[in-house]
Amino acid sequence: MTPYFKTILLLVASNAFMTFAWYAHLKGHESRPLFLAVFASWGIAFFEYSLQVPANRIGYNVMSLAQLKILQEVIALSVFVPFAVFYMKESFNWNYIWAALCIVGAVFFIFRG
């Protein structure tokens, strides 16, 4: 498995945990105390960091820091949109498309030779 593929795979998994840690507590948990949401998010974030740190170390061997960051943003948006639409039941709208196009521009500029 190439370092690029390992990095992408680990970052996708990491972002799935991160997205749940950051946003899942917003769905139907308004009556629960805030400190429970914080501790639950920290617990989930442990697994996120357990994947993200190795992903960044592997990726930094074959990409620049800026490339690694833009890759992270592409993956974050790719994980967030399905989470927002399918888990949080947000409606899909054109803003997701415009945001994705901006990210495509960032990918172009940061990865060009």
N, CA, C and O atoms as a DFTB+ gen file, in Angstrom:
452 C
 N C O
     1  1       0.857      -1.180       0.000
     2  2       0.000       0.000       0.000
     3  2       0.902       1.242       0.000
     4  3       1.838       1.334       0.793
     5  1       0.615       2.182      -0.884
     6  2       1.452       3.378      -1.002
     7  2       1.232       4.325       0.184
     8  3       0.181       4.283       0.824
     9  1       2.213       5.171       0.474
    10  2       2.031       6.156       1.546
    11  2       0.844       7.087       1.299
    12  3       0.167       7.493       2.244
    13  1       0.590       7.427       0.035
    14  2      -0.559       8.287      -0.282
    15  2      -1.862       7.592       0.110
    16  3      -2.730       8.194       0.743
    17  1      -1.990       6.318      -0.270
    18  2      -3.215       5.576       0.017
    19  2      -3.391       5.373       1.521
    20  3      -4.498       5.514       2.040
    21  1      -2.303       5.042       2.222
    22  2      -2.366       4.886       3.683
    23  2      -2.817       6.192       4.338
    24  3      -3.667       6.200       5.229
    25  1      -2.231       7.285       3.877
    26  2      -2.577       8.600       4.433
    27  2      -4.051       8.903       4.219
    28  3      -4.744       9.316       5.149
    29  1      -4.531       8.701       3.001
    30  2      -5.935       8.990       2.688
    31  2      -6.863       8.101       3.498
    32  3      -7.856       8.580       4.046
    33  1      -6.556       6.823       3.579
    34  2      -7.394       5.878       4.331
    35  2      -7.473       6.259       5.807
    36  3      -8.556       6.288       6.392
    37  1      -6.322       6.548       6.401
    38  2      -6.299       6.944       7.812
    39  2      -7.011       8.275       8.037
    40  3      -7.708       8.443       9.038
    41  1      -6.843       9.222       7.115
    42  2      -7.506      10.513       7.274
    43  2      -9.020      10.413       7.111
    44  3      -9.757      11.127       7.791
    45  1      -9.492       9.549       6.230
    46  2     -10.941       9.350       6.089
    47  2     -11.510       8.798       7.396
    48  3     -12.522       9.293       7.893
    49  1     -10.864       7.783       7.944
    50  2     -11.336       7.208       9.211
    51  2     -11.239       8.235      10.338
    52  3     -12.154       8.365      11.151
    53  1     -10.138       8.952      10.376
    54  2      -9.943       9.990      11.385
    55  2     -11.045      11.048      11.307
    56  3     -11.589      11.466      12.329
    57  1     -11.364      11.472      10.095
    58  2     -12.390      12.495       9.907
    59  2     -13.778      12.002      10.276
    60  3     -14.609      12.783      10.738
    61  1     -14.034      10.735      10.082
    62  2     -15.329      10.191      10.505
    63  2     -15.468      10.333      12.021
    64  3     -16.508      10.773      12.512
    65  1     -14.427       9.963      12.758
    66  2     -14.456      10.131      14.217
    67  2     -14.549      11.603      14.591
    68  3     -15.331      11.975      15.465
    69  1     -13.746      12.448      13.928
    70  2     -13.734      13.875      14.247
    71  2     -15.107      14.513      14.034
    72  3     -15.582      15.291      14.860
    73  1     -15.726      14.169      12.919
    74  2     -17.031      14.751      12.603
    75  2     -18.060      14.357      13.652
    76  3     -18.856      15.188      14.090
    77  1     -18.047      13.104      14.053
    78  2     -18.965      12.681      15.113
    79  2     -18.632      13.360      16.436
    80  3     -19.537      13.767      17.164
    81  1     -17.355      13.486      16.757
    82  2     -16.959      14.136      18.012
    83  2     -17.412      15.588      18.047
    84  3     -17.855      16.079      19.086
    85  1     -17.303      16.270      16.925
    86  2     -17.635      17.695      16.882
    87  2     -19.124      17.975      16.783
    88  3     -19.609      18.954      17.351
    89  1     -19.864      17.115      16.059
    90  2     -21.228      17.504      15.708
    91  2     -22.341      16.552      16.135
    92  3     -23.489      16.986      16.234
    93  1     -22.062      15.298      16.388
    94  2     -23.131      14.333      16.670
    95  2     -23.921      14.701      17.929
    96  3     -25.110      14.398      18.026
    97  1     -23.268      15.350      18.886
    98  2     -23.963      15.724      20.127
    99  2     -25.031      16.794      19.894
   100  3     -25.827      17.072      20.791
   101  1     -25.058      17.387      18.721
   102  2     -26.064      18.412      18.418
   103  2     -27.419      17.810      18.057
   104  3     -28.430      18.512      18.049
   105  1     -27.438      16.531      17.763
   106  2     -28.670      15.880      17.312
   107  2     -29.421      15.280      18.504
   108  3     -29.033      14.236      19.028
   109  1     -30.481      15.940      18.921
   110  2     -31.385      15.402      19.920
   111  2     -30.846      15.256      21.326
   112  3     -31.410      14.511      22.128
   113  1     -29.768      15.950      21.642
   114  2     -29.198      15.817      22.978
   115  2     -29.220      17.132      23.758
   116  3     -28.422      17.334      24.673
   117  1     -30.131      18.011      23.390
   118  2     -30.171      19.330      24.021
   119  2     -30.459      19.253      25.520
   120  3     -30.049      20.135      26.275
   121  1     -31.153      18.216      25.951
   122  2     -31.534      18.121      27.358
   123  2     -30.433      17.511      28.226
   124  3     -30.518      17.558      29.453
   125  1     -29.413      16.947      27.610
   126  2     -28.314      16.352      28.375
   127  2     -27.316      17.436      28.756
   128  3     -27.125      18.399      28.015
   129  1     -26.676      17.276      29.921
   130  2     -25.705      18.288      30.367
   131  2     -24.535      18.440      29.395
   132  3     -24.097      17.473      28.771
   133  1     -24.048      19.653      29.281
   134  2     -22.957      19.967      28.370
   135  2     -21.694      19.172      28.704
   136  3     -20.986      18.737      27.796
   137  1     -21.402      18.975      29.988
   138  2     -20.178      18.273      30.341
   139  2     -20.180      16.837      29.827
   140  3     -19.115      16.289      29.545
   141  1     -21.359      16.213      29.697
   142  2     -21.422      14.864      29.123
   143  2     -21.054      14.885      27.637
   144  3     -20.361      13.993      27.147
   145  1     -21.521      15.901      26.938
   146  2     -21.170      16.044      25.525
   147  2     -19.671      16.275      25.370
   148  3     -19.042      15.723      24.467
   149  1     -19.109      17.084      26.245
   150  2     -17.667      17.366      26.185
   151  2     -16.867      16.087      26.417
   152  3     -15.947      15.787      25.656
   153  1     -17.205      15.339      27.453
   154  2     -16.454      14.116      27.742
   155  2     -16.649      13.057      26.661
   156  3     -15.705      12.348      26.312
   157  1     -17.842      12.944      26.137
   158  2     -18.082      11.992      25.054
   159  2     -17.275      12.402      23.817
   160  3     -16.680      11.556      23.149
   161  1     -17.260      13.696      23.519
   162  2     -16.490      14.181      22.371
   163  2     -14.998      13.938      22.564
   164  3     -14.309      13.552      21.620
   165  1     -14.496      14.158      23.764
   166  2     -13.082      13.887      24.041
   167  2     -12.764      12.407      23.851
   168  3     -11.714      12.053      23.315
   169  1     -13.673      11.555      24.291
   170  2     -13.466      10.118      24.127
   171  2     -13.398       9.721      22.662
   172  3     -12.555       8.916      22.267
   173  1     -14.285      10.287      21.865
   174  2     -14.272      10.010      20.427
   175  2     -13.016      10.604      19.789
   176  3     -12.414       9.996      18.904
   177  1     -12.629      11.784      20.239
   178  2     -11.462      12.462      19.675
   179  2     -10.174      11.673      19.910
   180  3      -9.236      11.777      19.119
   181  1     -10.117      10.892      20.979
   182  2      -8.943      10.049      21.207
   183  2      -8.710       9.127      20.013
   184  3      -7.581       8.970      19.547
   185  1      -9.783       8.524      19.526
   186  2      -9.666       7.621      18.381
   187  2      -9.334       8.405      17.107
   188  3      -8.600       7.926      16.243
   189  1      -9.879       9.598      17.008
   190  2      -9.569      10.451      15.861
   191  2      -8.072      10.752      15.820
   192  3      -7.442      10.625      14.771
   193  1      -7.509      11.146      16.948
   194  2      -6.085      11.460      17.000
   195  2      -5.222      10.218      16.811
   196  3      -4.122      10.303      16.265
   197  1      -5.713       9.072      17.257
   198  2      -4.969       7.824      17.079
   199  2      -4.808       7.462      15.603
   200  3      -3.905       6.706      15.245
   201  1      -5.666       7.990      14.761
   202  2      -5.573       7.769      13.319
   203  2      -4.930       8.959      12.599
   204  3      -4.177       8.784      11.641
   205  1      -5.235      10.152      13.066
   206  2      -4.775      11.368      12.395
   207  2      -3.267      11.558      12.534
   208  3      -2.606      11.939      11.568
   209  1      -2.718      11.305      13.702
   210  2      -1.285      11.512      13.905
   211  2      -0.452      10.589      13.006
   212  3       0.460      11.071      12.333
   213  1      -0.734       9.281      12.972
   214  2       0.027       8.441      12.035
   215  2      -0.206       8.838      10.567
   216  3       0.718       8.777       9.756
   217  1      -1.431       9.240      10.231
   218  2      -1.718       9.661       8.858
   219  2      -0.838      10.839       8.472
   220  3      -0.270      10.860       7.380
   221  1      -0.724      11.807       9.351
   222  2       0.098      12.981       9.045
   223  2       1.580      12.641       8.971
   224  3       2.301      13.189       8.137
   225  1       2.037      11.747       9.833
   226  2       3.450      11.349       9.782
   227  2       3.764      10.612       8.488
   228  3       4.803      10.847       7.872
   229  1       2.868       9.723       8.075
   230  2       3.069       8.985       6.823
   231  2       2.989       9.947       5.638
   232  3       3.843       9.922       4.751
   233  1       1.973      10.783       5.628
   234  2       1.779      11.709       4.522
   235  2       2.882      12.736       4.380
   236  3       3.224      13.131       3.266
   237  1       3.446      13.175       5.501
   238  2       4.492      14.199       5.464
   239  2       5.779      13.680       4.827
   240  3       6.637      14.463       4.420
   241  1       5.907      12.359       4.744
   242  2       7.077      11.779       4.072
   243  2       7.001      11.922       2.555
   244  3       8.027      11.863       1.877
   245  1       5.802      12.109       2.016
   246  2       5.644      12.164       0.554
   247  2       4.955      13.438       0.062
   248  3       4.862      13.655      -1.146
   249  1       4.478      14.274       0.966
   250  2       3.795      15.519       0.602
   251  2       4.352      16.660       1.432
   252  3       4.940      16.452       2.493
   253  1       4.156      17.865       0.930
   254  2       4.503      19.030       1.737
   255  2       3.420      19.224       2.804
   256  3       2.344      18.629       2.733
   257  1       3.723      20.048       3.767
   258  2       2.759      20.339       4.817
   259  2       1.484      20.963       4.241
   260  3       0.376      20.625       4.657
   261  1       1.652      21.868       3.290
   262  2       0.496      22.521       2.666
   263  2      -0.350      21.505       1.899
   264  3      -1.579      21.551       1.960
   265  1       0.295      20.591       1.180
   266  2      -0.445      19.565       0.455
   267  2      -1.211      18.662       1.418
   268  3      -2.360      18.298       1.168
   269  1      -0.563      18.313       2.509
   270  2      -1.208      17.472       3.519
   271  2      -2.435      18.169       4.106
   272  3      -3.465      17.533       4.328
   273  1      -2.327      19.461       4.354
   274  2      -3.448      20.225       4.914
   275  2      -4.599      20.316       3.921
   276  3      -5.753      20.129       4.307
   277  1      -4.318      20.597       2.665
   278  2      -5.391      20.692       1.670
   279  2      -6.046      19.333       1.479
   280  3      -7.267      19.255       1.344
   281  1      -5.259      18.259       1.465
   282  2      -5.824      16.907       1.391
   283  2      -6.776      16.675       2.557
   284  3      -7.857      16.112       2.382
   285  1      -6.373      17.109       3.741
   286  2      -7.215      16.981       4.931
   287  2      -8.536      17.724       4.740
   288  3      -9.589      17.217       5.128
   289  1      -8.493      18.906       4.153
   290  2      -9.713      19.682       3.937
   291  2     -10.640      19.014       2.931
   292  3     -11.859      19.018       3.106
   293  1     -10.064      18.440       1.874
   294  2     -10.865      17.707       0.885
   295  2     -11.579      16.544       1.577
   296  3     -12.777      16.338       1.388
   297  1     -10.841      15.804       2.366
   298  2     -11.416      14.651       3.060
   299  2     -12.446      15.110       4.082
   300  3     -13.501      14.490       4.221
   301  1     -12.152      16.187       4.796
   302  2     -13.104      16.688       5.799
   303  2     -14.442      17.038       5.154
   304  3     -15.495      16.687       5.685
   305  1     -14.410      17.722       4.022
   306  2     -15.655      18.069       3.343
   307  2     -16.343      16.822       2.792
   308  3     -17.570      16.723       2.821
   309  1     -15.561      15.881       2.295
   310  2     -16.111      14.641       1.742
   311  2     -16.780      13.784       2.808
   312  3     -17.721      13.048       2.514
   313  1     -16.303      13.875       4.033
   314  2     -16.915      13.138       5.140
   315  2     -18.078      13.939       5.734
   316  3     -19.108      13.371       6.097
   317  1     -17.905      15.256       5.831
   318  2     -18.916      16.088       6.482
   319  2     -20.239      16.124       5.731
   320  3     -21.298      16.033       6.351
   321  1     -20.200      16.254       4.417
   322  2     -21.445      16.401       3.643
   323  2     -22.362      15.185       3.817
   324  3     -23.540      15.367       4.124
   325  1     -21.873      13.959       3.635
   326  2     -22.771      12.812       3.892
   327  2     -23.253      12.755       5.340
   328  3     -24.400      12.390       5.599
   329  1     -22.376      13.117       6.290
   330  2     -22.778      13.150       7.699
   331  2     -23.924      14.143       7.897
   332  3     -24.928      13.824       8.534
   333  1     -23.768      15.342       7.350
   334  2     -24.786      16.382       7.515
   335  2     -26.110      15.971       6.875
   336  3     -27.177      16.186       7.449
   337  1     -26.036      15.385       5.696
   338  2     -27.249      15.040       4.955
   339  2     -27.919      13.789       5.520
   340  3     -29.127      13.788       5.756
   341  1     -27.151      12.735       5.738
   342  2     -27.753      11.452       6.123
   343  2     -27.928      11.268       7.626
   344  3     -28.923      10.687       8.059
   345  1     -26.981      11.752       8.432
   346  2     -27.097      11.571       9.879
   347  2     -27.848      12.725      10.539
   348  3     -28.749      12.510      11.352
   349  1     -27.468      13.943      10.182
   350  2     -28.087      15.112      10.807
   351  2     -29.370      15.547      10.095
   352  3     -30.088      16.416      10.589
   353  1     -29.661      14.947       8.940
   354  2     -30.878      15.226       8.169
   355  2     -30.960      16.670       7.679
   356  3     -32.047      17.236       7.563
   357  1     -29.795      17.260       7.393
   358  2     -29.755      18.584       6.779
   359  2     -30.056      18.416       5.295
   360  3     -29.755      17.373       4.714
   361  1     -30.631      19.407       4.697
   362  2     -30.901      19.285       3.267
   363  2     -29.650      19.669       2.473
   364  3     -28.933      20.608       2.818
   365  1     -29.419      18.922       1.412
   366  2     -28.293      19.211       0.526
   367  2     -28.634      20.469      -0.271
   368  3     -29.746      20.607      -0.782
   369  1     -27.670      21.382      -0.372
   370  2     -27.925      22.595      -1.144
   371  2     -26.693      22.989      -1.945
   372  3     -25.637      22.365      -1.839
   373  1     -26.848      24.020      -2.736
   374  2     -25.784      24.457      -3.640
   375  2     -24.531      24.916      -2.900
   376  3     -23.442      24.888      -3.474
   377  1     -24.655      25.330      -1.662
   378  2     -23.480      25.789      -0.922
   379  2     -22.431      24.686      -0.793
   380  3     -21.233      24.970      -0.784
   381  1     -22.866      23.447      -0.693
   382  2     -21.919      22.337      -0.643
   383  2     -21.143      22.234      -1.960
   384  3     -19.943      21.961      -1.965
   385  1     -21.833      22.451      -3.056
   386  2     -21.180      22.403      -4.374
   387  2     -20.172      23.538      -4.513
   388  3     -19.052      23.321      -4.976
   389  1     -20.562      24.740      -4.118
   390  2     -19.653      25.882      -4.218
   391  2     -18.425      25.677      -3.327
   392  3     -17.299      25.972      -3.729
   393  1     -18.652      25.178      -2.133
   394  2     -17.525      24.908      -1.225
   395  2     -16.589      23.870      -1.836
   396  3     -15.368      24.017      -1.772
   397  1     -17.158      22.821      -2.429
   398  2     -16.343      21.783      -3.058
   399  2     -15.525      22.357      -4.208
   400  3     -14.364      21.991      -4.387
   401  1     -16.125      23.254      -4.987
   402  2     -15.384      23.873      -6.094
   403  2     -14.226      24.735      -5.588
   404  3     -13.163      24.780      -6.208
   405  1     -14.433      25.405      -4.479
   406  2     -13.334      26.175      -3.876
   407  2     -12.205      25.245      -3.440
   408  3     -11.029      25.557      -3.630
   409  1     -12.562      24.118      -2.864
   410  2     -11.561      23.140      -2.442
   411  2     -10.821      22.581      -3.662
   412  3      -9.608      22.377      -3.612
   413  1     -11.547      22.334      -4.752
   414  2     -10.903      21.855      -5.988
   415  2      -9.866      22.882      -6.453
   416  3      -8.774      22.512      -6.883
   417  1     -10.204      24.150      -6.367
   418  2      -9.238      25.194      -6.713
   419  2      -8.023      25.143      -5.799
   420  3      -6.894      25.284      -6.268
   421  1      -8.233      24.947      -4.518
   422  2      -7.119      24.850      -3.576
   423  2      -6.235      23.648      -3.904
   424  3      -5.009      23.736      -3.847
   425  1      -6.865      22.530      -4.246
   426  2      -6.101      21.335      -4.630
   427  2      -5.250      21.633      -5.859
   428  3      -4.069      21.288      -5.901
   429  1      -5.840      22.266      -6.841
   430  2      -5.099      22.607      -8.057
   431  2      -3.857      23.427      -7.737
   432  3      -2.758      23.102      -8.186
   433  1      -4.036      24.490      -6.960
   434  2      -2.923      25.385      -6.718
   435  2      -1.856      24.771      -5.818
   436  3      -0.669      25.035      -6.011
   437  1      -2.248      23.965      -4.849
   438  2      -1.261      23.438      -3.909
   439  2      -0.523      22.216      -4.470
   440  3       0.609      21.942      -4.071
   441  1      -1.159      21.482      -5.395
   442  2      -0.517      20.277      -5.928
   443  2       0.124      20.482      -7.310
   444  3       0.755      19.563      -7.832
   445  1      -0.027      21.651      -7.896
   446  2       0.589      21.855      -9.212
   447  2       2.108      21.909      -9.058
   448  3       2.628      22.254      -7.997
   449  1       2.785      21.570     -10.105
   450  2       4.250      21.412     -10.086
   451  2       5.034      22.617      -9.829
   452  3       6.263      22.558      -9.798
